[in-house]
Amino acid sequence: MKRFFVWFAVVSLVLAGVVSYFASSDPDGLDFVTEEHGIAEHAQDHPLAGGPFADYAVGGDDRLTGLAGVVGVVLTLVVAGGLFWLLRKRSPSK
Protein backbone atom coordinates (compact mmCIF):
# COMPACT_ATOMS: atom_id res chain seq x y z
CA MET A 1 0.00 0.00 0.00
CA LYS A 2 2.84 2.37 0.86
CA ARG A 3 4.38 1.69 -2.54
CA PHE A 4 1.09 2.64 -4.23
CA PHE A 5 0.98 6.01 -2.46
CA VAL A 6 4.60 6.76 -3.36
CA TRP A 7 3.91 6.02 -7.03
CA PHE A 8 0.66 7.98 -6.85
CA ALA A 9 2.56 11.00 -5.53
CA VAL A 10 5.31 10.68 -8.16
CA VAL A 11 2.84 10.40 -11.05
CA SER A 12 0.79 13.32 -9.70
CA LEU A 13 3.88 15.50 -9.41
CA VAL A 14 5.03 14.64 -12.95
CA LEU A 15 1.59 15.37 -14.36
CA ALA A 16 1.34 18.66 -12.48
CA GLY A 17 4.91 19.77 -13.09
CA VAL A 18 5.48 18.65 -16.69
CA VAL A 19 2.30 17.71 -18.49
CA SER A 20 0.48 20.86 -17.37
CA TYR A 21 2.65 22.87 -19.79
CA PHE A 22 0.99 21.03 -22.68
CA ALA A 23 -2.56 21.78 -21.55
CA SER A 24 -4.70 23.83 -23.90
CA SER A 25 -4.97 27.53 -23.16
CA ASP A 26 -8.35 27.67 -24.89
CA PRO A 27 -11.37 27.92 -22.61
CA ASP A 28 -12.98 24.66 -21.57
CA GLY A 29 -16.51 23.65 -22.52
CA LEU A 30 -18.18 25.36 -19.57
CA ASP A 31 -16.31 28.62 -20.22
CA PHE A 32 -17.24 28.43 -23.91
CA VAL A 33 -20.94 27.97 -23.15
CA THR A 34 -21.00 30.80 -20.61
CA GLU A 35 -19.29 33.12 -23.10
CA GLU A 36 -21.55 32.00 -25.96
CA HIS A 37 -24.76 32.67 -24.02
CA GLY A 38 -23.63 35.89 -22.35
CA ILE A 39 -23.56 34.40 -18.86
CA ALA A 40 -19.88 35.26 -18.47
CA GLU A 41 -20.71 38.98 -18.67
CA HIS A 42 -22.18 38.73 -15.16
CA ALA A 43 -19.27 36.80 -13.72
CA GLN A 44 -17.23 38.31 -10.93
CA ASP A 45 -13.68 37.61 -9.94
CA HIS A 46 -13.13 35.05 -7.19
CA PRO A 47 -12.08 36.61 -3.85
CA LEU A 48 -8.71 34.88 -4.25
CA ALA A 49 -8.24 36.03 -7.85
CA GLY A 50 -5.31 38.19 -6.78
CA GLY A 51 -3.70 35.36 -4.79
CA PRO A 52 -0.19 34.08 -5.44
CA PHE A 53 -1.44 30.98 -7.32
CA ALA A 54 -4.40 32.46 -9.21
CA ASP A 55 -5.09 31.22 -12.77
CA TYR A 56 -2.72 28.23 -12.48
CA ALA A 57 0.34 30.48 -12.31
CA VAL A 58 2.74 31.80 -9.69
CA GLY A 59 2.42 35.53 -9.16
CA GLY A 60 0.65 35.90 -12.53
CA ASP A 61 3.60 34.44 -14.47
CA ASP A 62 2.15 31.86 -16.88
CA ARG A 63 5.60 30.31 -17.39
CA LEU A 64 5.38 28.91 -13.85
CA THR A 65 2.27 26.81 -14.40
CA GLY A 66 4.16 23.63 -13.56
CA LEU A 67 5.44 25.07 -10.29
CA ALA A 68 1.90 26.09 -9.33
CA GLY A 69 0.77 22.53 -10.10
CA VAL A 70 3.55 20.97 -8.02
CA VAL A 71 2.78 23.25 -5.08
CA GLY A 72 -0.91 22.38 -5.40
CA VAL A 73 -0.18 18.65 -5.44
CA VAL A 74 2.14 18.89 -2.44
CA LEU A 75 -0.36 20.94 -0.43
CA THR A 76 -3.18 18.54 -1.31
CA LEU A 77 -1.12 15.50 -0.35
CA VAL A 78 -0.07 17.11 2.95
CA VAL A 79 -3.64 18.10 3.88
CA ALA A 80 -5.16 14.79 2.76
CA GLY A 81 -2.39 12.79 4.41
CA GLY A 82 -2.81 14.74 7.64
CA LEU A 83 -6.55 14.15 7.67
CA PHE A 84 -6.12 10.43 7.02
CA TRP A 85 -3.48 10.23 9.74
CA LEU A 86 -5.78 11.98 12.23
CA LEU A 87 -8.70 9.73 11.36
CA ARG A 88 -6.56 6.62 11.65
CA LYS A 89 -5.29 7.63 15.08
CA ARG A 90 -8.84 8.15 16.39
CA SER A 91 -10.09 4.77 15.27
CA PRO A 92 -11.29 2.76 18.33
CA SER A 93 -10.35 -0.56 16.69
CA LYS A 94 -6.62 -0.12 17.48
C-alpha positions in Angstrom: 0.0 0.0 0.0 2.8 2.4 0.9 4.4 1.7 -2.5 1.1 2.6 -4.2 1.0 6.0 -2.5 4.6 6.8 -3.4 3.9 6.0 -7.0 0.7 8.0 -6.9 2.6 11.0 -5.5 5.3 10.7 -8.2 2.8 10.4 -11.1 0.8 13.3 -9.7 3.9 15.5 -9.4 5.0 14.6 -12.9 1.6 15.4 -14.4 1.3 18.7 -12.5 4.9 19.8 -13.1 5.5 18.7 -16.7 2.3 17.7 -18.5 0.5 20.9 -17.4 2.6 22.9 -19.8 1.0 21.0 -22.7 -2.6 21.8 -21.6 -4.7 23.8 -23.9 -5.0 27.5 -23.2 -8.4 27.7 -24.9 -11.4 27.9 -22.6 -13.0 24.7 -21.6 -16.5 23.6 -22.5 -18.2 25.4 -19.6 -16.3 28.6 -20.2 -17.2 28.4 -23.9 -20.9 28.0 -23.2 -21.0 30.8 -20.6 -19.3 33.1 -23.1 -21.5 32.0 -26.0 -24.8 32.7 -24.0 -23.6 35.9 -22.3 -23.6 34.4 -18.9 -19.9 35.3 -18.5 -20.7 39.0 -18.7 -22.2 38.7 -15.2 -19.3 36.8 -13.7 -17.2 38.3 -10.9 -13.7 37.6 -9.9 -13.1 35.1 -7.2 -12.1 36.6 -3.8 -8.7 34.9 -4.2 -8.2 36.0 -7.9 -5.3 38.2 -6.8 -3.7 35.4 -4.8 -0.2 34.1 -5.4 -1.4 31.0 -7.3 -4.4 32.5 -9.2 -5.1 31.2 -12.8 -2.7 28.2 -12.5 0.3 30.5 -12.3 2.7 31.8 -9.7 2.4 35.5 -9.2 0.7 35.9 -12.5 3.6 34.4 -14.5 2.1 31.9 -16.9 5.6 30.3 -17.4 5.4 28.9 -13.9 2.3 26.8 -14.4 4.2 23.6 -13.6 5.4 25.1 -10.3 1.9 26.1 -9.3 0.8 22.5 -10.1 3.5 21.0 -8.0 2.8 23.3 -5.1 -0.9 22.4 -5.4 -0.2 18.6 -5.4 2.1 18.9 -2.4 -0.4 20.9 -0.4 -3.2 18.5 -1.3 -1.1 15.5 -0.3 -0.1 17.1 2.9 -3.6 18.1 3.9 -5.2 14.8 2.8 -2.4 12.8 4.4 -2.8 14.7 7.6 -6.5 14.1 7.7 -6.1 10.4 7.0 -3.5 10.2 9.7 -5.8 12.0 12.2 -8.7 9.7 11.4 -6.6 6.6 11.7 -5.3 7.6 15.1 -8.8 8.2 16.4 -10.1 4.8 15.3 -11.3 2.8 18.3 -10.4 -0.6 16.7 -6.6 -0.1 17.5 
